[in-house]
Amino acid sequence: MSNNLKPHDAYAAVEACPSVHLAKEANRLRAETVNGGSKLVLSTDEHERVTDEFRRAKIQWISGKLVQRESKYLLELERKYCKLMFNKKYREMVTDIYLEQAIKVGKEIQMRSRKRKLYTNNGHSKTTWNHIIFEHPATFGTLAMEAEKKQEIMDDLLLFRDSKDFYARIGKVWKRGYLLYGPPGTGKSTMIAAMANLLDYDVCDLELTSVRDNIELRRLLGETLSKSIIVIEDIDCSLDLTGQRKKKEKTAKTNKEVPPKDTEESGSRVTLSGLLNFIDGLWSACSGERIIVFTTNYVDKLDPALTRRGRTDKHIELSYCSFDGFKVLAKNYLSLDTHPLFESIEILMTETKIIPAEVAENLMPSSLKEDAKKCLLKLVEALKQAKQLM
C-alpha cells in the first residue's frame, strides 16, 4: 500500500500472485469469469491468510483493506494492501529474490486473465473510480464512416500505441488528445468504444460535474493507469468551461471586481485552468500511454485554449451519414452489399441530411420475418420526409 495518489506500480502484480497462485489454501474465495467466458477464476477474499514456501522459507501473505475518512467532506477512501510475514533470517532472500519472482508471476497472471474495464467516478464514491467490465462490441469495421477516414484514424491510434521510444526521445509525455465533434447521433460514443477495442485499452469515463474541485481532479488523474482512454463527453455541457478563460468581472459603473460564480447545480468548483493542467500540465505525466478524448456537439462554443493542438492533437468530425456510411450499416444490419434501392437512397442522401443513428433505426428489422426491402423502403420514406423539412 502507498500513501501517494497513484497506487504502487508493483502492487497489482504482487496482489495477483498469491491471490490466484495460492487460492487453494484460502478459506474464503472469490469467483469471477474472465473475458465473458464460462470458466470461473478463483482468488482469495479480503483479510485472508495464505502461506507459500520458497527455498525452505515459509512466507505468509495477508490481504487487507483500510478505510480512511476525510472529515472535510465526510468521504471514505479505501486503500488495499498486502502484508508479508517471514522469519527475519530470510529477509534478504525474500526482498531480493522472492518478491521479484512474485511480481513476474503476478504480471503473467494479469496478462492471462486481464479484463478490460469501464471506469466512472459517478458512483457511490465520486472521488475515486468505480468500474464494470467493458464489453462494448463496436469496432472500426462496424462504424458508419468512409473507409479512408476510418483507416486514417486507425493508423494514427496504432502509431501512438507503438511510439513509446519516440515520445521519450523528443521529451514529451506519452499521451495523445482527440476531439470528437458533430451533431448528436453521429457516433461519437461508438467511436470511443471502437478505439478502446482496437488498442485493447481501458476506458475512464470522467464525469466533471461529479468532481468537487481541481484537487480531486488531480487525484482522479493520479489513479488512472497506462493503456487507458480518459473520456470527457459533452464537454460543452460540463460546468462553465465554454467561452473565454474566466476573468474577474468588472461592473461598468463601479469598476468593482466580482468573483466568478460557482456552478450551483453540480456544486463543482473545477475550473478551466484546472482542466488544462489535467490535460497537459505536470500532473499529466503521472502515467504514460494514455489517450484523452473530448466530445462535443458544438465545437465553436469551446475555449480555444482547450482545443489548440498539443492539448487536442487530432480533431475528428463525425457528421451526417454519407452513402459510404449507409453501405456499412446496410451490410451490418441487412447483410447487403448491393440492392436496386441503393441508387435511390444515394440520390436522396445527397439532397438531405440524416444522422447515422436514424439510418440505423430504419434499417433495424422490426421482426425476424421483415425482409431487407421493407427496411430499405422505410429508410427511403424517412429520407423523403427529411427532405421536405429542409
Number of C-alpha atoms within 10 A of each C-alpha: 15 12 8 10 14 16 17 12 10 16 16 16 20 21 23 21 23 24 26 17 17 18 22 14 14 15 11 15 18 13 12 14 13 16 14 12 8 9 11 12 14 18 21 26 17 17 14 17 21 20 17 14 9 12 9 8 14 13 18 15 20 20 19 16 13 12 11 11 12 10 8 6 8 8 13 17 13 12 14 15 18 17 12 14 12 14 10 9 9 16 13 10 14 21 10 10 12 17 16 14 14 20 19 16 17 24 20 15 17 17 9 10 13 12 19 21 17 20 24 20 21 18 14 10 15 19 19 22 19 16 15 11 14 19 14 13 10 18 16 20 13 17 20 30 25 16 14 9 11 16 13 10 15 17 12 12 17 13 11 19 17 11 14 16 10 12 16 11 9 8 9 11 19 21 27 21 21 21 23 23 22 19 16 17 18 23 22 25 15 19 20 24 22 21 22 23 20 15 16 13 23 24 27 24 19 20 18 22 20 21 23 17 16 19 13 16 21 18 16 21 23 19 15 24 19 15 20 25 28 22 22 19 21 18 23 21 15 18 20 18 20 19 13 13 15 15 10 11 12 12 10 7 6 7 9 11 11 11 11 10 9 14 14 9 8 14 14 19 21 24 17 20 16 16 17 14 16 20 22 17 14 10 14 19 18 15 19 17 21 25 25 21 21 22 22 21 20 15 20 13 15 16 16 14 15 21 19 12 13 14 19 21 15 18 17 15 14 21 19 24 24 18 20 14 18 23 20 21 24 24 13 18 18 17 12 13 11 11 11 8 12 17 12 10 20 16 11 19 21 11 13 17 16 18 19 23 17 17 23 18 14 19 23 20 17 12 7 6 7 11 12 18 14 14 20 22 15 16 20 21 14 16 21 15 12 16 15 8 8 8
